[in-house]
Amino acid sequence: MIQITAAAQTEILRLSRRASLTDPQVCLGISAGGCCGQIYTLDVRARSPEHPPEDFRPEPSRMDQSAQVFVSPSALPYLEQLTLDYSEDLMGGNFRFVNPTATQTCSCGQSFAMGLPPVRTV
């Protein structure tokens, strides 16, 4: 399950209001690039039941607000334990992707690499 923090929820709703989206949806995915080989993608857009986002599927998430989360099926193994956060610092605001299954991340936090999942002992 993907976790979305209160700070990320607030920013998603702020972006939605700014773009006049009354029923927002969040589309998460990955693409090739960055220092570590893969980068996270995030798109906030209007929800349309008649035209769901292509190549994305609804994903259960912990988010108290109304935005629905969609994830690219090919990205789901990389994102299934992701926490989406938002923070502001002297350089401005940015979404942060906290991924406990990433084996490597770059200093900006936007690029990551994945290895084999850790072995679990019983």
C-alpha positions as a LaTeX table, in Angstrom:
\begin{tabular}{lrrr}
\hline
Residue & $x$ (\AA) & $y$ (\AA) & $z$ (\AA) \\
\hline
Met1 & 0.00 & 0.00 & 0.00 \\
Ile2 & 1.23 & 3.46 & $-0.86$ \\
Gln3 & 1.28 & 5.98 & 1.99 \\
Ile4 & 0.63 & 9.67 & 1.36 \\
Thr5 & 1.56 & 12.02 & 4.19 \\
Ala6 & $-0.57$ & 14.94 & 5.34 \\
Ala7 & 1.99 & 17.36 & 3.86 \\
Ala8 & 1.76 & 15.64 & 0.45 \\
Gln9 & $-2.04$ & 15.61 & 0.67 \\
Thr10 & $-2.06$ & 19.35 & 1.35 \\
Glu11 & 0.22 & 20.04 & $-1.62$ \\
Ile12 & $-1.80$ & 17.81 & $-3.95$ \\
Leu13 & $-4.97$ & 19.65 & $-2.96$ \\
Arg14 & $-3.21$ & 23.03 & $-3.37$ \\
Leu15 & $-2.05$ & 22.06 & $-6.88$ \\
Ser16 & $-5.56$ & 20.81 & $-7.66$ \\
Arg17 & $-7.17$ & 24.09 & $-6.60$ \\
Arg18 & $-4.56$ & 26.07 & $-8.54$ \\
Ala19 & $-5.40$ & 24.07 & $-11.69$ \\
Ser20 & $-9.16$ & 24.25 & $-10.92$ \\
Leu21 & $-9.42$ & 20.45 & $-10.53$ \\
Thr22 & $-12.45$ & 19.57 & $-8.42$ \\
Asp23 & $-11.88$ & 15.81 & $-8.43$ \\
Pro24 & $-8.11$ & 15.20 & $-8.58$ \\
Gln25 & $-6.28$ & 11.96 & $-9.20$ \\
Val26 & $-2.60$ & 11.26 & $-8.63$ \\
Cys27 & $-0.76$ & 9.12 & $-11.19$ \\
Leu28 & 2.51 & 7.58 & $-9.96$ \\
Gly29 & 5.04 & 5.73 & $-12.09$ \\
Ile30 & 8.70 & 5.36 & $-12.91$ \\
Ser31 & 10.83 & 5.99 & $-15.97$ \\
Ala32 & 14.44 & 5.46 & $-16.95$ \\
Gly33 & 16.82 & 8.24 & $-15.99$ \\
Gly34 & 18.63 & 9.97 & $-13.17$ \\
Cys35 & 21.85 & 9.12 & $-11.39$ \\
Cys36 & 20.68 & 5.67 & $-10.26$ \\
Gly37 & 18.84 & 4.57 & $-13.40$ \\
Gln38 & 15.15 & 5.14 & $-12.56$ \\
Ile39 & 13.16 & 8.22 & $-11.60$ \\
Tyr40 & 9.76 & 8.61 & $-10.02$ \\
Thr41 & 6.97 & 10.26 & $-12.01$ \\
Leu42 & 3.99 & 12.05 & $-10.48$ \\
Asp43 & 1.09 & 13.72 & $-12.26$ \\
Val44 & $-1.92$ & 15.41 & $-10.64$ \\
Arg45 & $-4.88$ & 15.64 & $-13.00$ \\
Ala46 & $-8.66$ & 15.70 & $-13.07$ \\
Arg47 & $-10.34$ & 12.36 & $-12.41$ \\
Ser48 & $-12.48$ & 11.10 & $-15.26$ \\
Pro49 & $-14.36$ & 7.80 & $-14.74$ \\
Glu50 & $-15.12$ & 7.69 & $-18.47$ \\
His51 & $-11.44$ & 8.10 & $-19.39$ \\
Pro52 & $-9.19$ & 6.58 & $-16.72$ \\
Pro53 & $-5.48$ & 7.21 & $-17.18$ \\
Glu54 & $-4.07$ & 4.85 & $-19.77$ \\
Asp55 & $-1.74$ & 2.16 & $-18.45$ \\
Phe56 & $-2.56$ & 3.06 & $-14.84$ \\
Arg57 & $-4.78$ & 1.28 & $-12.34$ \\
Pro58 & $-6.35$ & 2.36 & $-9.06$ \\
Glu59 & $-4.14$ & 1.67 & $-6.07$ \\
Pro60 & $-5.24$ & 1.45 & $-2.45$ \\
Ser61 & $-3.55$ & 4.21 & $-0.51$ \\
Arg62 & $-3.75$ & 5.86 & 2.84 \\
Met63 & $-4.97$ & 9.31 & 2.05 \\
Asp64 & $-7.81$ & 10.99 & 3.88 \\
Gln65 & $-8.61$ & 13.50 & 1.16 \\
Ser66 & $-10.47$ & 12.93 & $-2.09$ \\
Ala67 & $-7.64$ & 12.41 & $-4.59$ \\
Gln68 & $-7.50$ & 8.87 & $-5.94$ \\
Val69 & $-4.10$ & 7.28 & $-6.56$ \\
Phe70 & $-3.32$ & 5.45 & $-9.81$ \\
Val71 & $-0.12$ & 3.48 & $-10.39$ \\
Ser72 & 1.39 & 2.14 & $-13.57$ \\
Pro73 & 1.16 & $-1.68$ & $-13.30$ \\
Ser74 & 4.77 & $-2.01$ & $-14.48$ \\
Ala75 & 5.86 & 0.34 & $-11.67$ \\
Leu76 & 3.87 & $-1.30$ & $-8.89$ \\
Pro77 & 6.64 & $-3.72$ & $-7.77$ \\
Tyr78 & 8.90 & $-0.68$ & $-7.31$ \\
Leu79 & 6.33 & 1.48 & $-5.53$ \\
Glu80 & 4.24 & $-0.86$ & $-3.40$ \\
Gln81 & 5.81 & 0.31 & $-0.09$ \\
Leu82 & 6.34 & 3.92 & $-1.14$ \\
Thr83 & 5.57 & 6.89 & 1.08 \\
Leu84 & 4.91 & 10.11 & $-0.79$ \\
Asp85 & 5.84 & 13.16 & 1.27 \\
Tyr86 & 6.22 & 16.88 & 0.62 \\
Ser87 & 8.65 & 19.27 & 2.25 \\
Glu88 & 9.88 & 22.80 & 1.80 \\
Asp89 & 13.38 & 24.11 & 2.43 \\
Leu90 & 15.52 & 27.06 & 1.34 \\
Met91 & 15.55 & 25.75 & $-2.24$ \\
Gly92 & 11.74 & 25.52 & $-2.42$ \\
Gly93 & 9.18 & 22.77 & $-2.09$ \\
Asn94 & 9.39 & 19.29 & $-3.49$ \\
Phe95 & 7.66 & 15.94 & $-3.28$ \\
Arg96 & 9.82 & 13.32 & $-1.58$ \\
Phe97 & 9.61 & 9.64 & $-2.42$ \\
Val98 & 10.53 & 7.46 & 0.57 \\
Asn99 & 11.01 & 3.93 & $-0.70$ \\
Pro100 & 12.24 & 1.32 & 1.80 \\
Thr101 & 12.81 & $-1.22$ & $-0.98$ \\
Ala102 & 15.23 & 0.97 & $-2.96$ \\
Thr103 & 18.79 & $-0.29$ & $-2.75$ \\
Gln104 & 20.30 & 3.02 & $-3.84$ \\
Thr105 & 19.10 & 6.63 & $-4.09$ \\
Cys106 & 20.78 & 9.79 & $-5.31$ \\
Ser107 & 21.21 & 12.83 & $-3.08$ \\
Cys108 & 18.23 & 14.65 & $-4.61$ \\
Gly109 & 15.93 & 11.71 & $-3.79$ \\
Gln110 & 14.34 & 11.63 & $-7.25$ \\
Ser111 & 16.43 & 8.77 & $-8.67$ \\
Phe112 & 16.69 & 5.22 & $-7.33$ \\
Ala113 & 17.82 & 1.68 & $-8.05$ \\
Met114 & 16.27 & $-1.61$ & $-6.95$ \\
Gly115 & 17.93 & $-4.89$ & $-6.11$ \\
Leu116 & 16.48 & $-8.20$ & $-5.09$ \\
Pro117 & 14.07 & $-7.98$ & $-2.18$ \\
Pro118 & 15.61 & $-8.81$ & 1.18 \\
Val119 & 15.26 & $-12.37$ & 2.40 \\
Arg120 & 12.81 & $-12.66$ & 5.28 \\
Thr121 & 13.47 & $-15.07$ & 8.09 \\
Val122 & 10.64 & $-16.82$ & 9.88 \\
\hline
\end{tabular}
